[in-house]
């Protein structure tokens, strides 16, 4: 596992420690993390503060995203995939998609390269969270 996915997992664990949903994300350019975030919907009472959105907000205005890579511990939903496509992020590296299939076909249909690492560590983190917090998870994915 590379350092960038490790950083995304650290963000996910930080979110869980704060009482939130354990999904983390980092934005990388030229081998450097320029933004990091985690799902803070619960903590901030903000329905759209998903990990990828938090990461992009924290990165701030970076001009062109054409040379960036977005890492996420879970396959992005349509909200986060839309931001990826809108900003022209060319590549997304995902920790897993077994817990949530997300929007891979949407991103790929818009030219985004999607790499699913299918990491047990990411899957186990989500599996445990979903088992312990089914209502919160269903709220997060819009199935409540």
Secondary structure, 3 states (H helix, E strand, C coil): CCHHHHHHHHHHHHHHHCCCCCCEEEEEECCEEEEEEECCHHHHCCCCCCHHHHHHHHHCCCCCCCCEEEEECCCCCHHHHHHHHHHCCCEEEECCCCCCCCCHHHHHHCCCEEEECCCHHHHHHHHHHHHHCHHHHHHHCCCC
